[in-house]
Amino acid sequence: MIEAPTPTAEGGPWDLFRIEGEASSPLYLQLADRIAGAIDARHLRQGQALPAERLLCERLALSRTTVRKAFEELAARGLVAARHGSGTFVSTRLDQPLARLSSFSEDMHARGRTASCVRLDQGVRFPSPDEAVALALHARDQVAFLKRVRLADGEPLALEHAIVPAHLLPDPAEVGDSLYAALQARGVAPVRALQRLRASLATVADAPRLGIAAGAPVMATVRHGYLANGAPVEFTCSTYRADRYDFIAEMRRDE
């Protein structure tokens, strides 16, 4: 874990947080804006601890109430998260546009983060009735499946259960961190998809894998991916941490 910044003889990171008393906005908003600016400029990185409230109070000559309200404001903006007994950490939310079809690995790479996974299960088997319908398969056909925890910079963000017709992906072990990259290499990556989202709660089994409490809010998604000829190639059910993800859709009003 990255440690909180510490002051240097020249003032160090405290200069990032120093505020101007003559500004018209409340002091806690000024401090929140300064810290938010440091996060945006990547002086503070994902998972990094903020200085303790007491240290900020001493170094910046601010009251404990001002610093606490600034932290609450940053949490409301989705920029930090408090961990009981540990402190307050940078924990920025991820905007996931719904208009573009992309993989988890592609999304994280675009944000400058490193995607990885923990494999929970994989193999080839006969499909369930729902899987057979989703992928237009006969009961005697087989599917390749992957159950994984998806991580960004080592932080668990989602659980993913992907199903692909076995004739398109005979061996799921050939998939690295990106399913879409493996499908692309075989010339069968989806070019369009339909995705359904619904609010849900983390189960007792899923919560530890996501690093959240059982009953915490999550976003459950079901994605149906298709080839250019309309043939189904992907049936993926995922569970995303609601404290880390915002799904964004652009809407237009018909004239």
C-alpha positions as CSV (number, residue, x, y, z in Angstrom):
1,M,0.0,0.0,0.0
2,I,1.3,3.5,-0.8
3,E,2.0,5.6,2.2
4,A,0.5,9.0,2.9
5,P,2.7,11.9,1.8
6,T,5.0,13.3,4.4
7,P,6.3,16.9,4.7
8,T,9.8,17.9,3.7
9,A,12.0,20.8,4.7
10,E,10.7,22.7,1.7
11,G,7.1,22.2,2.7
12,G,6.5,19.2,0.5
13,P,3.0,18.0,-0.2
14,W,1.5,20.4,2.3
15,D,2.0,23.1,-0.4
16,L,-0.5,21.1,-2.5
17,F,-3.2,21.5,0.2
18,R,-2.5,25.0,1.4
19,I,-5.5,27.3,0.9
20,E,-6.0,31.0,0.7
21,G,-7.9,32.4,3.7
22,E,-9.2,35.5,1.7
23,A,-11.1,33.4,-0.8
24,S,-14.9,33.7,-0.6
25,S,-15.8,30.0,-0.5
26,P,-15.8,28.2,2.9
27,L,-12.5,26.8,4.0
28,Y,-13.6,23.2,3.9
29,L,-14.5,23.6,0.2
30,Q,-11.2,25.3,-0.6
31,L,-9.4,22.4,1.1
32,A,-11.5,19.8,-0.7
33,D,-10.8,21.5,-4.1
34,R,-7.1,21.5,-3.4
35,I,-7.0,17.8,-2.6
36,A,-9.3,17.1,-5.6
37,G,-6.8,19.0,-7.8
38,A,-3.9,16.9,-6.4
39,I,-5.8,13.8,-7.2
40,D,-6.7,15.0,-10.7
41,A,-3.0,15.9,-11.3
42,R,-2.0,12.4,-9.9
43,H,0.1,13.9,-7.1
44,L,-2.2,11.6,-5.1
45,R,-2.8,8.2,-6.7
46,Q,-5.4,5.5,-6.4
47,G,-5.2,3.7,-3.1
48,Q,-2.9,6.3,-1.5
49,A,-3.7,7.4,2.0
50,L,-4.4,11.0,2.7
51,P,-2.6,12.7,5.6
52,A,-4.3,12.2,8.9
53,E,-6.8,14.9,10.0
54,R,-4.7,15.8,12.9
55,L,-1.6,16.4,10.7
56,L,-3.6,18.5,8.2
57,C,-5.0,20.6,11.1
58,E,-1.5,21.2,12.5
59,R,0.3,21.9,9.2
60,L,-2.4,24.0,7.6
61,A,-3.7,25.8,10.8
62,L,-7.2,24.5,10.2
63,S,-9.8,23.3,12.6
64,R,-10.7,19.6,12.9
65,T,-14.2,20.4,11.8
66,T,-12.9,22.1,8.6
67,V,-10.8,19.1,7.7
68,R,-13.5,16.6,8.5
69,K,-16.0,18.4,6.3
70,A,-13.5,18.6,3.5
71,F,-13.0,14.8,3.7
72,E,-16.8,14.3,3.7
73,E,-17.1,16.5,0.6
74,L,-14.4,14.5,-1.2
75,A,-16.2,11.3,-0.3
76,A,-19.5,12.7,-1.6
77,R,-17.7,13.5,-4.9
78,G,-16.5,9.9,-5.1
79,L,-12.8,10.8,-4.8
80,V,-11.9,9.2,-1.4
81,A,-13.2,6.5,0.9
82,A,-12.8,6.1,4.7
83,R,-11.6,2.8,6.1
84,H,-12.5,2.2,9.7
85,G,-9.4,2.2,11.8
86,S,-7.1,2.8,8.8
87,G,-7.7,6.3,7.5
88,T,-9.0,7.9,4.3
89,F,-7.7,6.8,0.9
90,V,-8.0,8.0,-2.7
91,S,-10.7,5.9,-4.2
92,T,-11.9,7.5,-7.4
93,R,-15.0,6.2,-9.1
94,L,-14.9,4.8,-12.7
95,D,-17.2,6.1,-15.4
96,Q,-18.2,3.3,-17.7
97,P,-19.7,4.6,-21.0
98,L,-22.4,2.3,-22.3
99,A,-22.2,3.5,-25.9
100,R,-18.9,1.8,-26.7
101,L,-18.2,-2.0,-26.6
102,S,-15.0,-2.7,-24.8
103,S,-13.4,-5.2,-22.5
104,F,-12.5,-4.6,-18.8
105,S,-8.8,-4.7,-19.8
106,E,-9.3,-2.1,-22.5
107,D,-11.2,0.1,-20.1
108,M,-8.5,0.0,-17.5
109,H,-5.7,0.5,-20.1
110,A,-7.4,3.6,-21.3
111,R,-7.3,4.9,-17.8
112,G,-3.7,4.2,-17.3
113,R,-4.3,1.3,-14.9
114,T,-3.1,-2.3,-15.0
115,A,-5.8,-4.9,-15.4
116,S,-5.4,-8.4,-14.0
117,C,-7.6,-11.2,-12.8
118,V,-7.9,-14.0,-10.3
119,R,-9.3,-17.1,-11.9
120,L,-12.0,-18.9,-9.8
121,D,-13.0,-21.6,-12.3
122,Q,-12.7,-22.4,-16.0
123,G,-13.3,-25.2,-18.4
124,V,-15.6,-26.7,-21.1
125,R,-19.0,-28.2,-20.3
126,F,-22.5,-28.5,-21.6
127,P,-24.6,-25.3,-21.4
128,S,-27.4,-24.6,-19.0
129,P,-30.8,-23.9,-20.5
130,D,-30.3,-20.2,-20.2
131,E,-26.9,-20.4,-21.8
132,A,-28.1,-22.5,-24.6
133,V,-30.8,-20.0,-25.4
134,A,-28.5,-17.0,-25.1
135,L,-25.9,-18.5,-27.5
136,A,-28.4,-20.3,-29.8
137,L,-26.9,-23.7,-29.0
138,H,-28.3,-27.2,-28.8
139,A,-28.2,-29.0,-25.5
140,R,-25.5,-31.3,-26.9
141,D,-23.2,-28.4,-27.9
142,Q,-20.5,-27.3,-25.4
143,V,-19.4,-24.0,-24.0
144,A,-16.2,-22.6,-22.6
145,F,-16.6,-20.7,-19.4
146,L,-14.4,-18.4,-17.3
147,K,-15.2,-17.2,-13.7
148,R,-12.8,-14.5,-12.7
149,V,-12.3,-11.6,-10.3
150,R,-11.3,-8.5,-12.3
151,L,-8.7,-6.2,-10.7
152,A,-7.3,-2.8,-11.5
153,D,-3.9,-2.0,-10.0
154,G,-4.5,-5.0,-7.7
155,E,-7.9,-3.7,-6.5
156,P,-10.9,-6.0,-7.0
157,L,-13.6,-4.2,-9.0
158,A,-15.8,-6.9,-10.5
159,L,-16.8,-10.5,-10.7
160,E,-17.2,-11.9,-14.2
161,H,-18.7,-15.2,-15.5
162,A,-18.2,-15.4,-19.3
163,I,-19.7,-18.1,-21.5
164,V,-18.5,-18.6,-25.1
165,P,-19.4,-21.4,-27.6
166,A,-16.7,-24.0,-27.3
167,H,-16.2,-24.2,-31.1
168,L,-15.2,-20.5,-31.0
169,L,-13.0,-20.9,-27.9
170,P,-12.0,-24.6,-27.5
171,D,-9.6,-24.0,-24.6
172,P,-10.4,-21.2,-22.1
173,A,-6.9,-21.6,-20.6
174,E,-5.6,-19.7,-23.7
175,V,-7.3,-16.5,-22.4
176,G,-4.9,-14.1,-20.7
177,D,-6.2,-11.1,-18.9
178,S,-8.5,-10.2,-21.8
179,L,-11.2,-12.5,-23.1
180,Y,-11.8,-10.1,-26.0
181,A,-8.1,-10.2,-27.0
182,A,-8.3,-14.0,-27.1
183,L,-11.4,-13.9,-29.2
184,Q,-9.9,-11.2,-31.5
185,A,-6.9,-13.4,-32.1
186,R,-9.2,-16.1,-33.3
187,G,-11.2,-13.6,-35.4
188,V,-14.4,-14.0,-33.4
189,A,-14.5,-10.9,-31.2
190,P,-18.0,-9.4,-30.7
191,V,-18.7,-6.2,-32.7
192,R,-21.9,-5.3,-30.9
193,A,-23.6,-6.2,-27.7
194,L,-26.8,-5.8,-25.7
195,Q,-26.3,-5.2,-21.9
196,R,-28.8,-5.2,-19.2
197,L,-28.1,-3.6,-15.8
198,R,-29.8,-3.9,-12.5
199,A,-29.1,-2.9,-8.9
200,S,-28.4,-5.7,-6.5
201,L,-26.7,-6.5,-3.2
202,A,-23.4,-8.4,-2.7
203,T,-23.9,-12.0,-1.6
204,V,-22.0,-13.6,1.3
205,A,-20.0,-15.6,-1.3
206,D,-19.2,-12.6,-3.6
207,A,-18.5,-9.9,-1.0
208,P,-15.1,-11.1,0.2
209,R,-13.9,-11.5,-3.4
210,L,-14.8,-7.9,-4.1
211,G,-13.4,-6.6,-0.8
212,I,-16.8,-5.3,0.3
213,A,-19.3,-6.2,3.0
214,A,-22.1,-8.7,2.4
215,G,-25.2,-6.7,1.5
216,A,-23.2,-3.8,0.0
217,P,-24.7,-2.4,-3.2
218,V,-23.5,-3.8,-6.5
219,M,-24.4,-3.4,-10.1
220,A,-25.3,-6.7,-11.9
221,T,-24.9,-6.8,-15.6
222,V,-25.8,-9.3,-18.3
223,R,-24.1,-8.9,-21.7
224,H,-25.0,-10.6,-25.0
225,G,-22.2,-10.2,-27.6
226,Y,-22.7,-10.8,-31.3
227,L,-20.5,-11.2,-34.4
228,A,-20.9,-9.1,-37.5
229,N,-23.2,-11.8,-39.0
230,G,-25.5,-11.6,-36.0
231,A,-24.3,-14.9,-34.4
232,P,-24.1,-14.8,-30.6
233,V,-20.5,-15.2,-29.3
234,E,-20.6,-14.1,-25.7
235,F,-22.9,-14.4,-22.7
236,T,-21.3,-12.7,-19.7
237,C,-22.8,-12.0,-16.3
238,S,-20.8,-9.6,-14.1
239,T,-21.1,-8.0,-10.7
240,Y,-19.5,-4.5,-10.3
241,R,-18.8,-2.7,-7.1
242,A,-21.3,0.1,-6.9
243,D,-19.0,2.2,-4.8
244,R,-16.4,2.3,-7.6
245,Y,-18.5,2.3,-10.8
246,D,-20.8,4.8,-12.5
247,F,-22.4,3.5,-15.8
248,I,-22.9,6.4,-18.2
249,A,-25.4,6.5,-21.1
250,E,-25.9,9.4,-23.5
251,M,-29.5,10.1,-24.4
252,R,-31.0,12.2,-27.2
253,R,-34.6,13.4,-27.6
254,D,-36.2,12.7,-31.0
255,E,-37.1,15.8,-32.9
